[in-house]
């Protein structure tokens, strides 16, 4: 997606095996991906231009940390809360062995930390957070997942 600052989402994937932690919650893993904000679309709602209530939707590819191999896809939406400053976002990252959902504010001018709110398949017990930062002027995003559970 592309507005004043681009926005996109992505999570999950692995270079080998499941990323889900142990059922006892003792293990944690950090994984890093790069999302390409190619499909982001904003629907202008209410006041013309960037304004509260605008809706941004996306369904993008997510690549490994070397930005070479497609590892997952994502789909989600963000609602503009404060024009020029922030959105509230929720999305699902679809991996070969399950899905991970996240939710949190996205800030136009600083990095965000998102809560992992759930998962399916290999990620059904995952919890933790995702650090989200813009790169290449908002056309790509770094996602660093800190998974526990």
Backbone as a printed PyTorch tensor [residue, N CA C, xyz], in Angstrom:
tensor([[[  0.8350,  -1.1650,   0.0000],
         [  0.0000,   0.0000,   0.0000],
         [  0.8720,   1.2160,   0.0000]],

        [[  0.3390,   2.2770,  -0.5070],
         [  1.1370,   3.4870,  -0.5840],
         [  0.2600,   4.6830,  -0.2620]],

        [[  0.6510,   5.4030,   0.7750],
         [  0.0150,   6.6650,   1.1360],
         [  1.1580,   7.6340,   1.3370]],

        [[  1.0570,   8.4740,   2.3380],
         [  2.1720,   9.3440,   2.6520],
         [  3.3870,   8.4800,   2.9440]],

        [[  3.1690,   7.4280,   3.6960],
         [  4.1730,   6.4030,   3.9470],
         [  3.5090,   5.1020,   3.5560]],

        [[  4.2170,   4.2170,   2.8950],
         [  3.6250,   2.9390,   2.4830],
         [  3.3040,   2.0870,   3.6880]],

        [[  2.4890,   1.0780,   3.4700],
         [  2.1070,   0.1900,   4.5400],
         [  1.8640,  -1.1780,   3.9630]],

        [[  2.3040,  -2.1740,   4.6260],
         [  2.0580,  -3.5280,   4.1750],
         [  2.3510,  -4.4790,   5.3010]],

        [[  2.0060,  -5.6990,   5.1100],
         [  2.1300,  -6.6420,   6.1750],
         [  2.7220,  -7.9270,   5.7110]],

        [[  3.2970,  -8.6320,   6.6310],
         [  3.8000,  -9.9300,   6.2950],
         [  4.4130, -10.5890,   7.4860]],

        [[  4.3080, -11.9100,   7.5550],
         [  4.8680, -12.6300,   8.6700],
         [  5.1120, -14.0540,   8.2790]],

        [[  5.8910, -14.7330,   9.0740],
         [  6.0040, -16.1700,   9.0110],
         [  6.8310, -16.7180,   7.8990]],

        [[  6.9920, -18.0110,   7.9630],
         [  7.7790, -18.7280,   6.9830],
         [  9.0310, -19.2370,   7.6460]],

        [[  9.6940, -20.1870,   7.0010],
         [ 10.9300, -20.6790,   7.5760],
         [ 11.7760, -21.2830,   6.4940]],

        [[ 13.0570, -21.3920,   6.7870],
         [ 13.9470, -22.0130,   5.8320],
         [ 14.0290, -23.5030,   6.0830]],

        [[ 13.3910, -23.9790,   7.1310],
         [ 13.3620, -25.4020,   7.4010],
         [ 12.6220, -25.6970,   8.6820]],

        [[ 11.5420, -26.4510,   8.6030],
         [ 10.8020, -26.8490,   9.7920],
         [  9.8360, -25.7930,  10.2600]],

        [[  9.1080, -26.1340,  11.2980],
         [  8.1030, -25.2540,  11.8650],
         [  8.7470, -24.1850,  12.7190]],

        [[  8.1410, -23.0120,  12.7860],
         [  8.6290, -21.9360,  13.6290],
         [  7.9070, -21.8990,  14.9620]],

        [[  6.9080, -22.7260,  15.1250],
         [  6.1540, -22.7270,  16.3670],
         [  7.0380, -23.2140,  17.4970]],

        [[  6.9070, -22.5870,  18.6710],
         [  7.6840, -22.9850,  19.8280],
         [  7.1180, -24.2370,  20.4660]],

        [[  7.7160, -24.6370,  21.5440],
         [  7.2700, -25.8450,  22.2260],
         [  5.9320, -25.6240,  22.8990]],

        [[  5.1380, -26.6990,  23.0930],
         [  3.8430, -26.5600,  23.7570],
         [  3.9720, -26.0490,  25.1850]],

        [[  5.1290, -26.2110,  25.7940],
         [  5.3110, -25.7490,  27.1710],
         [  5.6150, -24.2680,  27.2360]],

        [[  5.8620, -23.6490,  26.0880],
         [  6.1050, -22.2160,  26.0660],
         [  7.5300, -21.8410,  26.3890]],

        [[  8.4420, -22.8030,  26.4790],
         [  9.8090, -22.5130,  26.8640],
         [ 10.6820, -21.9610,  25.7550]],

        [[ 10.3500, -22.2280,  24.5130],
         [ 11.2350, -21.7870,  23.4410],
         [ 10.7480, -20.4910,  22.8070]],

        [[ 11.6800, -19.7190,  22.3040],
         [ 11.3600, -18.5330,  21.5260],
         [ 12.2200, -18.5450,  20.2740]],

        [[ 11.7040, -17.9540,  19.2130],
         [ 12.4400, -17.8530,  17.9640],
         [ 12.2120, -16.4770,  17.3630]],

        [[ 13.2350, -15.9850,  16.7060],
         [ 13.1150, -14.7350,  15.9670],
         [ 13.2650, -15.0640,  14.4920]],

        [[ 12.3280, -14.5790,  13.6930],
         [ 12.3960, -14.7660,  12.2530],
         [ 12.2280, -13.4100,  11.5800]],

        [[ 12.8510, -13.2510,  10.4270],
         [ 12.8750, -11.9550,   9.7490],
         [ 12.4480, -12.1460,   8.2990]],

        [[ 11.5210, -11.2990,   7.8510],
         [ 11.0210, -11.3420,   6.4870],
         [ 10.9410,  -9.9400,   5.9070]],

        [[ 10.7820,  -9.8930,   4.5890],
         [ 10.6010,  -8.6260,   3.8890],
         [  9.3210,  -8.7160,   3.0660]],

        [[  8.4400,  -7.7630,   3.2870],
         [  7.1640,  -7.7330,   2.5810],
         [  7.2290,  -6.6830,   1.4840]],

        [[  6.7120,  -7.0050,   0.3060],
         [  6.6560,  -6.0730,  -0.8160],
         [  5.2440,  -5.5040,  -0.9130]],

        [[  5.1100,  -4.2030,  -0.7610],
         [  3.8070,  -3.5320,  -0.7380],
         [  3.3230,  -3.2430,  -2.1530]],

        [[  3.0180,  -4.2970,  -2.9060],
         [  2.6600,  -4.1510,  -4.3110],
         [  1.1630,  -3.9700,  -4.5780]],

        [[  0.3110,  -4.4240,  -3.6810],
         [ -1.1360,  -4.4170,  -3.9670],
         [ -1.9270,  -3.4350,  -3.1040]],

        [[ -1.2550,  -2.6480,  -2.3000],
         [ -1.9340,  -1.7670,  -1.3580],
         [ -2.8780,  -0.8030,  -2.0700]],

        [[ -4.0890,  -0.7330,  -1.5570],
         [ -5.1190,   0.1150,  -2.1470],
         [ -5.8340,   0.8770,  -1.0330]],

        [[ -5.9800,   2.1760,  -1.2100],
         [ -6.6830,   2.9880,  -0.2200],
         [ -8.0360,   3.4210,  -0.7590]],

        [[ -9.0650,   3.2410,   0.0610],
         [-10.4130,   3.7120,  -0.2620],
         [-10.6350,   4.9840,   0.5410]],

        [[-10.8660,   6.0720,  -0.1610],
         [-11.0740,   7.3730,   0.4680],
         [-12.5040,   7.4360,   0.9990]],

        [[-12.6380,   7.5270,   2.3010],
         [-13.9480,   7.5300,   2.9540],
         [-14.1570,   8.8980,   3.6130]],

        [[-15.3080,   9.4810,   3.4190],
         [-15.5950,  10.7660,   4.0680],
         [-14.8650,  11.9200,   3.4060]],

        [[-14.1990,  12.7340,   4.2020],
         [-13.4820,  13.9080,   3.7240],
         [-12.4620,  13.5130,   2.6480]],

        [[-12.3960,  14.2630,   1.5630],
         [-11.4780,  13.9480,   0.4610],
         [-10.0220,  14.0400,   0.9120]],

        [[ -9.2180,  13.0840,   0.4450],
         [ -7.7990,  13.0510,   0.8090],
         [ -7.5710,  12.2090,   2.0550]],

        [[ -6.3790,  12.2770,   2.5750],
         [ -5.9890,  11.5080,   3.7610],
         [ -6.7950,  12.0050,   4.9620]],

        [[ -7.7050,  11.1400,   5.4610],
         [ -8.5520,  11.5490,   6.5810],
         [ -8.9770,  10.3430,   7.4130]],

        [[ -9.4110,  10.6220,   8.6240],
         [ -9.8970,   9.5860,   9.5250],
         [-10.9740,   8.7530,   8.8340]],

        [[-10.8540,   7.4320,   8.9610],
         [-11.8380,   6.5170,   8.3970],
         [-11.4340,   5.9010,   7.0720]],

        [[-10.4230,   6.4540,   6.3850],
         [ -9.9610,   5.8520,   5.1330],
         [ -9.5370,   4.4150,   5.3980]],

        [[ -9.7690,   3.5460,   4.4180],
         [ -9.4770,   2.1170,   4.5750],
         [ -8.4090,   1.7050,   3.5680]],

        [[ -7.3870,   1.0580,   4.0690],
         [ -6.3170,   0.5440,   3.2280],
         [ -6.3790,  -0.9820,   3.2580]],

        [[ -6.3780,  -1.6170,   2.0850],
         [ -6.3920,  -3.0790,   2.0130],
         [ -5.1690,  -3.5510,   1.2420]],

        [[ -4.7820,  -4.8060,   1.4670],
         [ -3.6020,  -5.3540,   0.7960],
         [ -3.6320,  -6.8700,   0.8020]],

        [[ -2.8780,  -7.4460,  -0.1260],
         [ -2.6430,  -8.8930,  -0.2150],
         [ -1.3160,  -9.0620,  -0.9550]],

        [[ -0.2220,  -9.0940,  -0.2010],
         [  1.1250,  -9.0070,  -0.7570],
         [  1.9470, -10.2750,  -0.5540]],

        [[  3.0580, -10.3550,  -1.2930],
         [  4.0220, -11.4350,  -1.1170],
         [  5.0100, -11.0550,  -0.0240]],

        [[  5.4590, -12.0830,   0.7030],
         [  6.4120, -11.9140,   1.7890],
         [  7.6310, -12.7830,   1.4710]],

        [[  8.8220, -12.1920,   1.5470],
         [ 10.0630, -12.8530,   1.1430],
         [ 10.9790, -13.1400,   2.3330]],

        [[ 11.9530, -14.0200,   2.1190],
         [ 12.9480, -14.3150,   3.1550],
         [ 13.7680, -13.0610,   3.4600]],

        [[ 14.5850, -13.1260,   4.5170],
         [ 15.3120, -11.9270,   4.9400],
         [ 16.3610, -11.4810,   3.9270]],

        [[ 16.7270, -12.3380,   2.9920],
         [ 17.6350, -11.9420,   1.9190],
         [ 16.8660, -11.3010,   0.7530]],

        [[ 15.5470, -11.2730,   0.8530],
         [ 14.6750, -10.6910,  -0.1610],
         [ 14.8030, -11.4100,  -1.5070]],

        [[ 14.9700, -12.7370,  -1.4440],
         [ 15.1610, -13.5400,  -2.6530],
         [ 13.9990, -14.4950,  -2.9210]],

        [[ 13.5580, -15.2090,  -1.8910],
         [ 12.5870, -16.2900,  -2.0600],
         [ 11.2460, -15.9270,  -1.4120]],

        [[ 10.1620, -16.0900,  -2.1790],
         [  8.8260, -15.8570,  -1.6380],
         [  8.5070, -16.9490,  -0.6220]],

        [[  8.1420, -16.5380,   0.5990],
         [  7.9090, -17.4690,   1.7020],
         [  6.4460, -17.5450,   2.1260]],

        [[  5.6640, -16.5070,   1.8210],
         [  4.2880, -16.4390,   2.3240],
         [  3.5370, -15.3580,   1.5580]],

        [[  2.2570, -15.2490,   1.8650],
         [  1.4500, -14.1220,   1.4150],
         [  0.7400, -13.5560,   2.6330]],

        [[  0.2480, -12.3450,   2.5000],
         [ -0.5240, -11.7510,   3.5890],
         [ -1.7660, -11.0990,   3.0210]],

        [[ -2.7130, -10.8310,   3.8880],
         [ -3.8900, -10.0640,   3.4970],
         [ -4.4460,  -9.3900,   4.7350]],

        [[ -4.8760,  -8.1450,   4.5400],
         [ -5.3850,  -7.4250,   5.6940],
         [ -5.9000,  -6.0530,   5.3490]],

        [[ -6.1430,  -5.2840,   6.4290],
         [ -6.6970,  -3.9530,   6.2820],
         [ -6.2260,  -3.0630,   7.4230]],

        [[ -6.2080,  -1.7680,   7.1050],
         [ -5.8640,  -0.7490,   8.0940],
         [ -6.8910,   0.3670,   7.9750]],

        [[ -7.2590,   0.9270,   9.0870],
         [ -8.1850,   2.0580,   9.1190],
         [ -7.4220,   3.2720,   9.6240]],

        [[ -7.5160,   4.3510,   8.8680],
         [ -6.8340,   5.5810,   9.2490],
         [ -7.4930,   6.1350,  10.4990]],

        [[ -6.6900,   6.3140,  11.5430],
         [ -7.1990,   6.8440,  12.8030],
         [ -6.9370,   8.3380,  12.8980]],

        [[ -5.6910,   8.7270,  12.6240],
         [ -5.3310,  10.1450,  12.6570],
         [ -4.5710,  10.4820,  11.3770]],

        [[ -5.1520,  11.3230,  10.5540],
         [ -4.5540,  11.6690,   9.2560],
         [ -3.1060,  12.1160,   9.4210]],

        [[ -2.2400,  11.5430,   8.5840],
         [ -0.8300,  11.9010,   8.6090],
         [ -0.0340,  11.3300,   9.7590]],

        [[ -0.6950,  10.5340,  10.6440],
         [  0.0090,  10.0380,  11.8270],
         [ -0.1090,   8.5420,  12.0520]],

        [[ -1.3330,   7.9840,  11.9800],
         [ -1.4570,   6.5770,  12.3650],
         [ -2.6750,   5.8790,  11.7640]],

        [[ -2.5230,   4.5540,  11.6770],
         [ -3.5850,   3.6220,  11.2910],
         [ -3.7390,   2.5930,  12.4100]],

        [[ -4.8400,   1.8880,  12.4140],
         [ -5.0040,   0.6720,  13.2110],
         [ -5.1110,  -0.4560,  12.1940]],

        [[ -4.2390,  -1.4750,  12.3190],
         [ -4.1290,  -2.5250,  11.3050],
         [ -4.3070,  -3.9240,  11.8980]],

        [[ -4.8400,  -4.8100,  11.0770],
         [ -4.9460,  -6.2330,  11.4050],
         [ -4.7570,  -7.0140,  10.1120]],

        [[ -4.0030,  -8.1070,  10.1810],
         [ -3.8360,  -8.9380,   8.9870],
         [ -3.4370, -10.3530,   9.3360]],

        [[ -3.5160, -11.2020,   8.3130],
         [ -3.1450, -12.6010,   8.4210],
         [ -2.0160, -12.8800,   7.4390]],

        [[ -1.0150, -13.5850,   7.9030],
         [  0.0550, -14.0570,   7.0300],
         [ -0.1670, -15.5420,   6.8140]],

        [[ -0.2020, -15.9220,   5.5480],
         [ -0.5160, -17.3030,   5.1800],
         [  0.7700, -18.0070,   4.7780]],

        [[  1.1460, -19.0010,   5.5670],
         [  2.3660, -19.7770,   5.3640],
         [  2.0130, -21.1800,   4.8890]],

        [[  2.9950, -21.9460,   4.4760],
         [  2.7110, -23.2960,   3.9710],
         [  2.1740, -24.2220,   5.0510]],

        [[  2.4580, -23.9410,   6.3250],
         [  2.0380, -24.8340,   7.4010],
         [  1.1140, -24.1850,   8.4310]],

        [[  0.5010, -23.0600,   8.0710],
         [ -0.4360, -22.4070,   8.9790],
         [ -0.4970, -20.9080,   8.7400]],

        [[ -1.2050, -20.2280,   9.6130],
         [ -1.3950, -18.7850,   9.4990],
         [ -1.0590, -18.1080,  10.8170]],

        [[ -0.6140, -16.8350,  10.7330],
         [ -0.3540, -16.0130,  11.9170],
         [ -1.1070, -14.7030,  11.7320]],

        [[ -1.8220, -14.2610,  12.7700],
         [ -2.5230, -12.9770,  12.7220],
         [ -1.8510, -11.9830,  13.6690]],

        [[ -1.9010, -10.6980,  13.2720],
         [ -1.3180,  -9.6240,  14.0860],
         [ -2.2700,  -8.4380,  14.1110]],

        [[ -2.0760,  -7.5570,  15.0990],
         [ -2.9230,  -6.3740,  15.2520],
         [ -2.1500,  -5.3150,  16.0180]],

        [[ -2.2400,  -4.0550,  15.5490],
         [ -1.5990,  -2.9460,  16.2700],
         [ -1.6870,  -1.6710,  15.4620]],

        [[ -1.3030,  -0.5620,  16.0640],
         [ -1.1860,   0.6850,  15.3110],
         [ -0.0010,   0.6220,  14.3390]],

        [[ -0.1170,   1.3550,  13.2330],
         [  0.9880,   1.6030,  12.3100],
         [  1.1900,   3.1080,  12.3050]],

        [[  2.4290,   3.5320,  12.5400],
         [  2.7450,   4.9540,  12.5970],
         [  3.4220,   5.3990,  11.3050]],

        [[  3.0500,   6.5660,  10.8150],
         [  3.6260,   7.0780,   9.5780],
         [  5.1110,   7.3980,   9.7110]],

        [[  5.5560,   7.8000,  10.9070],
         [  6.9220,   8.3100,  11.0430],
         [  7.8060,   7.5550,  12.0330]],

        [[  7.3750,   6.3740,  12.4660],
         [  8.2260,   5.5630,  13.3470],
         [  7.8340,   4.0970,  13.2190]],

        [[  8.7070,   3.2190,  13.6950],
         [  8.4530,   1.7810,  13.6510],
         [  7.3040,   1.4160,  14.5860]],

        [[  6.7240,   0.2530,  14.3270],
         [  5.6050,  -0.2300,  15.1300],
         [  5.9380,  -1.6020,  15.7170]],

        [[  5.2880,  -1.9380,  16.8200],
         [  5.3670,  -3.2650,  17.4120],
         [  3.9460,  -3.7970,  17.4590]],

        [[  3.7240,  -4.9600,  16.8270],
         [  2.3880,  -5.5420,  16.7200],
         [  2.2660,  -6.7630,  17.6170]],

        [[  1.0900,  -6.9700,  18.1670],
         [  0.8070,  -8.1680,  18.9540],
         [  0.4460,  -9.3070,  18.0140]],

        [[  1.0120, -10.4740,  18.2620],
         [  0.5590, -11.6790,  17.5670],
         [ -0.6980, -12.1240,  18.3030]],

        [[ -1.8310, -12.1480,  17.5960],
         [ -3.1130, -12.4030,  18.2400],
         [ -3.6280, -13.8210,  18.0540]],

        [[ -2.9650, -14.5900,  17.2040],
         [ -3.4080, -15.9700,  17.0240],
         [ -2.7160, -16.6290,  15.8600]],

        [[ -3.0560, -17.9000,  15.6840],
         [ -2.4790, -18.6570,  14.5920],
         [ -3.2390, -19.9470,  14.3710]],

        [[ -2.9000, -20.6170,  13.2720],
         [ -3.4860, -21.9150,  12.9460],
         [ -2.3650, -22.8790,  12.5840]],

        [[ -2.6960, -24.1540,  12.4870],
         [ -1.7170, -25.1580,  12.0840],
         [ -0.5110, -25.1660,  13.0060]],

        [[  0.6760, -25.1230,  12.4180],
         [  1.9140, -25.1420,  13.2000],
         [  2.0410, -23.9330,  14.1260]],

        [[  1.2230, -22.9130,  13.9330],
         [  1.3090, -21.6720,  14.7090],
         [  0.1470, -21.5020,  15.6830]],

        [[ -0.5820, -22.5570,  15.9420],
         [ -1.7910, -22.4490,  16.7690],
         [ -1.5070, -22.0310,  18.2060]],

        [[ -0.3030, -22.2500,  18.7060],
         [  0.0370, -21.8520,  20.0840],
         [  0.9880, -20.6680,  20.1520]],

        [[  1.2950, -20.0910,  19.0140],
         [  2.2670, -19.0040,  18.9670],
         [  1.7020, -17.7390,  19.5910]],

        [[  2.5710, -17.0220,  20.2710],
         [  2.2620, -15.6960,  20.8040],
         [  3.5480, -14.8810,  20.6940]],

        [[  3.4690, -13.6200,  20.9720],
         [  4.6540, -12.7760,  20.8970],
         [  4.3510, -11.4600,  20.2170]],

        [[  5.3630, -10.9320,  19.5150],
         [  5.2020,  -9.6480,  18.8640],
         [  6.0070,  -9.5940,  17.5770]],

        [[  5.6290,  -8.6470,  16.7440],
         [  6.3280,  -8.4280,  15.4800],
         [  6.7830,  -6.9780,  15.4210]],

        [[  8.0640,  -6.7700,  15.1270],
         [  8.6040,  -5.4310,  14.9340],
         [  8.5050,  -5.1120,  13.4480]],

        [[  7.9160,  -3.9730,  13.1290],
         [  7.5520,  -3.6100,  11.7630],
         [  8.2230,  -2.2940,  11.4010]],

        [[  9.0550,  -2.2950,  10.3480],
         [  9.7220,  -1.0650,   9.9420],
         [  9.7090,  -0.9160,   8.4200]],

        [[  9.6220,   0.3280,   7.9900],
         [  9.5750,   0.6700,   6.5720],
         [ 10.9750,   0.6740,   5.9740]],

        [[ 11.0520,   0.2720,   4.6930],
         [ 12.2920,   0.3590,   3.9360],
         [ 11.9610,   0.7760,   2.5110]],

        [[ 12.9210,   1.3130,   1.8320],
         [ 12.7650,   1.7490,   0.4370],
         [ 11.5620,   2.6810,   0.2640]],

        [[ 11.4360,   3.6410,   1.1720],
         [ 10.3760,   4.6380,   1.0540],
         [  8.9640,   4.1020,   1.2230]],

        [[  8.8150,   2.9700,   1.9010],
         [  7.4930,   2.4020,   2.1480],
         [  7.0300,   1.4320,   1.0820]],

        [[  7.9080,   1.0540,   0.1500],
         [  7.5260,   0.0550,  -0.8560],
         [  7.8420,  -1.3540,  -0.3770]],

        [[  8.6300,  -1.4520,   0.6870],
         [  8.9370,  -2.7340,   1.3270],
         [  8.9390,  -2.5190,   2.8370]],

        [[  8.7450,  -3.6400,   3.5620],
         [  8.7380,  -3.5620,   5.0180],
         [  9.4990,  -4.7290,   5.6230]],

        [[ 10.2710,  -4.4330,   6.6720],
         [ 10.9340,  -5.4750,   7.4570],
         [  9.9720,  -5.9420,   8.5310]],

        [[  9.9130,  -7.2560,   8.7000],
         [  9.1070,  -7.8560,   9.7570],
         [  9.9860,  -8.7830,  10.5580]],

        [[ 10.1640,  -8.4570,  11.8140],
         [ 10.9390,  -9.3070,  12.7100],
         [  9.9840,  -9.8560,  13.7650]],

        [[  9.7270, -11.1570,  13.6450],
         [  8.8050, -11.8180,  14.5640],
         [  9.5800, -12.4200,  15.7230]],

        [[  9.1070, -12.1490,  16.9180],
         [  9.6380, -12.7730,  18.1210],
         [  8.5320, -13.6980,  18.6110]],

        [[  8.6890, -14.9860,  18.2870],
         [  7.6530, -15.9830,  18.5560],
         [  7.9520, -16.7670,  19.8180]],

        [[  6.9550, -16.9990,  20.6130],
         [  7.0410, -17.8420,  21.8000],
         [  5.8270, -18.7500,  21.8080]],

        [[  5.9580, -19.8410,  22.5080],
         [  4.7990, -20.7360,  22.6290],
         [  4.9360, -21.9080,  21.7900]]])
